[in-house]
Structures are given as structure tokens and as C-alpha cells.
Amino acid sequence: MKRWTRRPEGSTWGDFGPDDELGRLNLLTEEKVLQAVREVRAGKVFCLSLPLDLPGGNVLNPRRHAPTLKPTFREGTPYLNFAMSQVQPEAVDVLSDDQVTLSMQYSTQWDGLCHVGALFDIQGDGQARRVYYNGYAAGVDVFGGADPDTSDAACCPPGGSFARKLSVSRYAEKGMQGRGVLVDLARAFGPGRTLVGLTQLQAAMREQQVVVEPGDMLVLRTGFAEA
């Protein structure tokens, strides 16, 4: 049975093949990478990520908390600055080993195509189903707490979560190199809260003479990290 016979209006379902998991990342072709390389002038690099413990607190989302870093334990002893002579008298090594509890969307993150889906009638039978990009389905391709009876021991334990399809790991497998194009919304609209829709975005692009081509990575500076 075909996964879907109807797709949401304006979507790209099927445009890159019936089993595609990358969406418009398919536009990051070898030619786009070479185009990006040709635009390099100074060779400077910088990081677009916030530190993992920012923005701090959980006012933005009460479900997400700052990461907690702890040592692992060896026979009940914290494995941090651990003198191996405690277990091997002749050893001179001092070892540390860490573990972390992390809300994966607390700070800067990549969103997989299984992050946001919709209730949609993909078969035209009047039944809205929980689906994601290309018709991949909750409880079939994406497992989690809302579907306790569909946990798959081959992928995740009960209470765990797993994306058999549309995982963000697909991005890592492909690689994420291309031409970045900056639109400076903070400069266009100033400090403070401004709702930016398509009209406002296009106005800022015209003002800043920004042209976005297929396969470009659109970078929006909002000023949030500077607040």
C-alpha cells in the first residue's frame, strides 16, 4: 500500500522520491558546495551555536532544563580525577569520565523532519492520521511516549523514543555544507519584539539587497543571543 495518496498543499512530499528523508536538503548539491567555496575570501570561521547551557533557566519552555554534567561511577566511586592506583597499585594514570543529561532542544539544535508533523488525511478516506514529511507515520516510523504500545525492542525500550525514519542523523550522513545567506532582522527592525512574516522578511531582503537561490542556507540574525 502506498504510504500516501494525498499530500498537504504546498508540501514537497514525493518531489525527491517516495522514500526520501531529507526534503529540501537534497538541494545541497556538489555544485552548491563548490559555489560556497568560491565565495570564501578571508578564511575566517565562527560558531553559530549557543553554549549548551544557554539561554539559561527554563522560562522559554518549562519542559526543558539546562544540561546536567556528572561523572560516571566505578564501584560507587565518582570516576573523576580518579587515581588508577586505587585499583592497580603500580598505575600512575588519573582518569575522568563524564555523562550528561540533556534536553536536546534546550539550546542551539538541529530539527529533524520528525520534529513537527500534522493530523492529515493522507489516504483520502476522511481519516486524519498523525504523519510527518513524506507521509511517515507516528507509531510506525516515529516512536515515543504517546504510543506506549508501539515501542519496538529493536530500537528503543518502553518509555524511550526513536525515529526509524526522518531522524536528524540523516543530516549527519549527508553532510551540511553550502552557501550561507544572511538577512539581518535585528538591523532591519531594531531591538524589541517584532513579528516578522513573509512581507517583513522580503522587505528586509530588498533593503539589504539579499538574494536567496535554491539550495542556499538562509541565516536570520534576530538579536536573541545578544539580548
Order of alpha helices (4+ residues) and beta strands (2+ residues): alpha-beta-beta-beta-beta-beta-beta-beta-beta-beta-beta-alpha-beta-alpha-alpha-beta
